[in-house]
């Protein structure tokens, strides 16, 4: 039996501002009766290409990702995540745990930031993505043993909560890192370890080429496992119609997709903010009921970050308009249902 934690009730006036006129309550972090998203949706499941509630109704989750926890871990706390739930209306928080570049393999104490994220999300009644952030290490098999140890431990401690989502391989990349050769065998091994402890929480699998080649994974998906989805990542300034066609091909082949990371900038995190292109992507995701998480909560000054340089250096939340970047203002309005996405 999954453990349920009743989330906080927030002020009715705030709920009115978040819901807007005629907004479907499935897009709310907390509904007008004070029920959190986990209270309402419960144990997530995958039916066909759709992410669904415990009752089997298709949904689209929306939320925010941390930046690398070794750099921006100060935001992985209840104050900030609670602010993002209550003011930004997030339904899911992603804890991005890099492996190298000062991450978990080099500095295992970073795991404590993941734990604080999980415990805050459980208390607040939102979903939390535990992200094994493969990036510069390219091949997920390099640290496969460590991944199995890590996810087994997380599953043993928190797998009884419906809040938990496992993202087992952020962005595998490199010409020698293929779906059949490295990524799928890795995923099958890690999924097996998780499922030995947690039989039903959602698991999200990375795809080749920085999690863009979902069409390749769709030709040879993982068999014999339930509640598995596949990652698509994009940055609006770099990726457009060609990548959307890949996603449509994958969906047509029956592959369930979850966008665990996307940005309003180009793929570097800079290069400008592309709001019109972002709206095209958001419309595409809404049409196909693909859940998404925006990159990222950081004050390092990059254009994909939602805070301006040096804002909220102590990680307390309660941001003013002047604390937010152009991207931050836009994403907040989208999450609050103040910008209509057709």
C-alpha positions in Angstrom: 0.0 0.0 0.0 1.3 3.4 -0.9 1.6 6.0 1.9 -0.3 9.2 1.4 0.6 12.5 3.0 -2.0 15.2 3.1 -0.5 18.4 1.7 -0.9 21.9 3.1 -4.0 23.9 2.3 -3.3 27.3 0.7 -5.3 30.5 0.7 -8.5 30.6 -1.3 -7.5 33.9 -2.9 -4.3 32.3 -4.2 -6.2 29.4 -5.7 -8.5 31.9 -7.5 -5.5 33.6 -9.0 -3.9 30.4 -10.1 -7.0 28.8 -11.5 -8.2 31.8 -13.6 -11.5 31.7 -15.4 -12.4 28.3 -16.5 -9.0 26.7 -15.9 -9.2 22.9 -15.6 -8.3 21.9 -12.0 -6.0 19.2 -13.2 -3.5 22.0 -13.9 -3.5 23.1 -10.2 -0.9 22.2 -7.6 -3.6 22.5 -5.0 -7.3 22.6 -5.9 -10.1 24.8 -4.6 -10.8 22.2 -1.9 -7.2 22.3 -0.6 -6.3 18.9 -2.1 -2.7 18.6 -3.4 -1.9 17.1 -6.8 -0.8 13.8 -5.1 -4.0 13.7 -3.1 -6.0 14.0 -6.3 -3.9 11.9 -8.8 -2.5 9.3 -6.5 -0.4 6.5 -7.9 0.7 7.5 -11.4 0.5 4.9 -14.2 1.2 4.6 -17.9 -1.6 3.6 -20.3 -0.4 3.5 -23.9 1.4 6.8 -24.5 -0.4 8.6 -21.7 0.6 9.4 -18.1 -2.5 8.7 -16.1 -3.9 9.1 -12.6 -4.5 6.2 -10.3 -8.0 6.2 -11.6 -6.8 5.9 -15.2 -7.4 9.5 -16.4 -4.8 11.0 -18.7 -2.9 14.0 -17.2 -0.1 16.4 -18.0 2.2 17.3 -15.1 4.1 20.6 -15.2 6.9 21.8 -13.0 10.5 23.0 -12.4 13.9 21.4 -12.3 16.8 22.4 -10.0 20.0 23.2 -11.7 22.9 20.9 -10.7 22.6 20.3 -7.0 26.3 20.7 -6.5 25.9 24.3 -7.6 22.2 25.2 -6.9 21.4 22.8 -4.0 20.5 25.6 -1.7 17.1 25.7 -3.5 16.4 22.1 -2.8 14.6 22.8 0.4 11.0 23.0 1.7 10.9 26.8 1.6 11.7 27.1 -2.1 9.8 24.1 -3.2 6.8 25.2 -1.2 7.0 28.7 -2.8 7.2 27.1 -6.2 4.1 25.0 -5.3 2.1 27.9 -3.8 3.1 30.8 -6.0 4.2 29.2 -9.2 1.7 26.3 -9.1 4.2 23.5 -9.8 3.0 19.9 -9.6 6.4 18.3 -9.9 10.0 19.1 -8.8 13.1 17.6 -10.3 16.2 17.1 -8.3 19.1 17.2 -10.8 21.9 15.2 -9.3 25.0 15.4 -11.6 27.4 12.5 -11.3 30.6 14.3 -12.3 31.6 18.0 -12.4 31.5 18.0 -8.6 28.5 15.7 -8.5 27.6 12.5 -6.7 30.4 10.3 -7.9 33.0 12.8 -6.7 31.0 14.2 -3.8 28.4 11.7 -2.4 27.1 14.1 0.1 25.1 15.7 -2.7 22.7 12.9 -2.2 21.4 14.8 0.9 20.0 17.5 -1.5 18.0 14.8 -3.3 16.7 13.5 0.1 15.7 17.0 1.1 13.9 17.4 -2.2 12.1 14.1 -1.7 11.0 14.9 1.8 9.8 18.4 0.9 7.8 17.1 -2.0 6.2 14.4 0.1 5.2 16.9 2.8 3.9 19.4 0.1 2.0 16.8 -1.8 3.7 17.1 -5.2 5.6 14.7 -7.3 9.4 14.6 -7.3 11.8 13.4 -10.1 15.0 11.8 -8.8 17.4 12.6 -11.7 20.6 10.5 -12.2 22.1 13.3 -14.3 24.3 11.5 -16.9 25.9 14.2 -19.0 29.6 14.7 -19.4 30.1 11.0 -18.5 28.1 10.1 -21.6 27.8 6.4 -21.2 25.4 5.4 -18.4 27.1 2.0 -18.0 30.2 3.8 -16.6 28.5 4.2 -13.3 25.9 1.5 -13.6 26.9 -0.3 -10.3 26.6 3.1 -8.5 23.2 3.8 -10.1 21.9 0.4 -8.9 23.1 1.1 -5.4 21.6 4.6 -5.4 18.2 3.8 -6.8 17.8 0.7 -4.7 18.4 2.8 -1.6 16.0 5.5 -2.7 13.4 2.8 -3.5 13.8 1.1 -0.1 13.4 4.4 1.7 10.7 6.2 -0.4 9.3 3.7 -2.9 6.2 3.3 -0.7 5.2 6.9 -1.5 3.3 7.7 -4.8 5.3 11.0 -5.1 8.5 9.3 -6.4 9.5 9.3 -10.0 12.9 7.8 -11.0 14.8 9.3 -13.9 17.6 6.8 -14.3 19.6 8.4 -17.1 19.4 12.1 -18.0 21.2 12.6 -21.3 23.3 9.8 -22.6 25.4 11.0 -25.5 28.3 10.4 -27.8 28.6 8.6 -31.2 29.6 5.4 -29.5 26.7 5.4 -27.0 23.8 3.7 -28.7 20.3 2.6 -27.6 20.9 -1.1 -28.2 24.5 -1.2 -27.1 24.6 0.8 -23.9 21.4 2.7 -22.9 18.8 -0.1 -23.1 21.0 -2.7 -21.3 21.8 -0.2 -18.6 18.1 0.8 -18.2 17.0 -2.9 -18.0 19.5 -3.5 -15.2 18.6 -0.4 -13.2 14.8 -0.9 -13.7 15.2 -4.5 -12.5 16.9 -3.3 -9.3 14.2 -0.7 -8.6 11.3 -3.1 -9.4 12.7 -5.6 -6.9 11.8 -3.0 -4.2 9.2 -0.7 -5.8 6.8 -2.4 -8.2 4.9 0.5 -9.6 6.3 4.0 -9.3 7.1 5.7 -12.6 10.5 5.2 -14.1 11.8 7.5 -16.9 14.5 6.3 -19.3 16.9 8.5 -21.2 17.2 8.3 -24.9 20.2 8.6 -27.3 21.8 11.9 -28.5 21.1 14.0 -25.3 17.6 12.5 -25.0 16.5 13.6 -28.4 16.3 10.3 -30.3 13.0 9.1 -28.9 12.2 7.6 -32.3 15.2 5.3 -32.0 14.0 4.0 -28.6 10.5 3.6 -30.0 11.7 1.0 -32.5 13.1 -1.2 -29.7 11.3 -0.3 -26.4 11.9 -2.0 -23.1 9.6 -5.1 -22.8 7.9 -6.7 -19.8 7.8 -3.7 -17.6 4.9 -1.4 -16.6 4.9 2.3 -15.9 8.0 3.1 -18.0 8.3 6.4 -19.9 11.1 7.9 -22.1 12.8 11.2 -22.0 12.6 14.0 -24.6 14.8 17.1 -24.0 14.7 20.3 -26.0 15.7 23.9 -25.9 13.4 26.2 -27.8 16.2 28.3 -29.4 18.0 25.2 -30.8 15.3 22.5 -31.4 12.2 22.9 -33.5 10.0 21.1 -36.0 12.6 18.3 -36.8 12.6 17.2 -33.1 8.8 17.5 -32.8 8.5 15.1 -35.8 10.8 12.7 -34.0 8.5 12.9 -31.0 5.4 12.4 -33.2 7.0 9.3 -34.8 7.8 7.9 -31.4 4.2 8.5 -30.2 2.8 6.9 -33.3 4.9 3.8 -32.5 3.4 3.8 -29.0 6.3 5.3 -27.0 5.2 7.2 -23.8 7.2 10.5 -23.5 7.9 12.7 -20.5 9.9 16.0 -21.1 12.0 16.0 -18.0 14.0 19.0 -19.2 13.4 21.9 -21.6 14.5 25.5 -21.7 13.4 28.8 -23.3 17.0 29.5 -24.4 19.3 27.6 -26.8 20.9 24.3 -25.8 23.8 26.1 -24.1 21.5 27.7 -21.5 22.1 31.1 -23.1 21.9 32.6 -26.6 18.7 34.6 -25.9 15.2 33.7 -24.7 12.8 32.4 -27.4 9.3 32.9 -26.0 7.4 32.4 -29.3 9.3 29.2 -30.1 8.6 28.1 -26.5 4.9 28.7 -27.0 4.9 26.4 -30.1 6.6 23.7 -28.0 4.2 24.2 -25.1 1.2 23.9 -27.5 2.7 20.7 -28.9 3.1 19.2 -25.4 -0.4 20.2 -24.4 -1.9 18.7 -27.5 -0.2 15.3 -26.8 -0.6 15.6 -23.0 3.2 15.3 -22.5 4.3 16.3 -19.0 7.1 18.7 -18.7 9.7 20.2 -16.4 11.5 23.5 -17.1 15.2 24.1 -16.7 16.0 25.6 -14.2 16.0 27.1 -10.7 19.3 29.0 -10.5 20.7 32.5 -10.1 23.9 31.9 -12.0 22.8 34.4 -14.6 22.2 32.1 -17.6 19.1 32.9 -19.7 17.5 29.5 -19.1 17.6 30.2 -15.4 14.5 31.6 -13.7 16.4 34.0 -11.4 18.5 36.9 -12.3 22.2 36.9 -11.3 22.8 36.6 -7.6 19.1 36.7 -6.6 18.1 34.8 -3.5 21.6 33.8 -2.6 20.3 32.1 0.6 17.7 29.9 -1.1 14.6 31.2 0.8 12.1 31.6 -2.1 9.4 34.4 -1.8 10.8 36.0 -5.0 9.9 39.5 -6.1 9.3 40.3 -9.8 12.7 41.9 -9.9 14.3 38.6 -8.8 13.0 36.8 -12.0 14.7 36.6 -15.3 12.7 37.0 -18.6 12.4 33.3 -18.7 11.4 33.1 -15.1 8.6 35.6 -15.5 7.3 33.7 -18.6 7.4 30.2 -17.0 5.7 31.5 -13.8 2.9 32.9 -15.9 2.5 29.7 -17.8 2.4 27.6 -14.7 0.0 30.0 -13.0 -2.3 29.7 -16.1 -2.0 33.4 -16.8 -0.7 32.8 -20.4 -3.1 30.8 -22.5 -1.4 27.9 -24.4 -3.7 26.8 -27.2 
